[in-house]
Amino acid sequence: MADRQIGDITFDVMRGSPDSPAIAVEARTRPGRDFARYRQVGQRAPSVEVRTVKYLADAAAATAAELTYKALVGTAVSITDALSRTFANCKILTVQTVTRPCLQGSANTRRLGATWLVMQNDPSG
């Protein structure tokens, strides 16, 4: 798998990566009491934002890529971050995209930025 990849899509820039599941602890307090109790509530992985940028040749390619991104919502994919760490079985919760013309290069070149909300499921399946 290449660096900076979500599923089969490779990106020019990627920031952020999913967190692995860990034991979650819940604090339980009562009004008027000077102590707190804690209990373990199982393994949880927080949902995190992953931001990506991809440069595309023209507006049509940007529109096609945007539709591909949105088709991944609700699916489980592998994510490889910029440090070449791979996170398997990550659920794509939402994706928001912004397309802008590039200031450099061809007049048709587009910059497709995306903010992905992802959460890593149990790695064992």
C-alpha positions, 0 to 999 in steps of 0.5 A: 500500500502506498503512503497517504491512502484511504481505501484505494485512493492516494492523496498528495497531502494527508494530516491525521490518522485513526486511533487504535481502540483502547480500554475506555474508562468512565468516571462516576461521581455523585453530588456532595461526595468527595470521591469518584469511582471509575469503571472500564466500559470496554474497548473504544476508538474515538472518531477522528478527523483526517484531512486530505488534499488531492490535485486533479487535472480539471473540474470533471476529474474533481467532480468524479473524485468527490463522488468516489469519496462520498461512496466510501461513507459507511464502509470499512477501509484500510488507511495508510497515513503519511508515516506509512502506518496502516490502520485496518478496518476503519469505518468512514463516518462522514466526508466533507469536500471543498474544490478550488482552482489552483493558483499555480499550474494549469488554469484547469487544475483543481485542488480537492480538499476533504475532511474525513471523520473516521473510527477504527473498528475492532482490528480483528474484524 
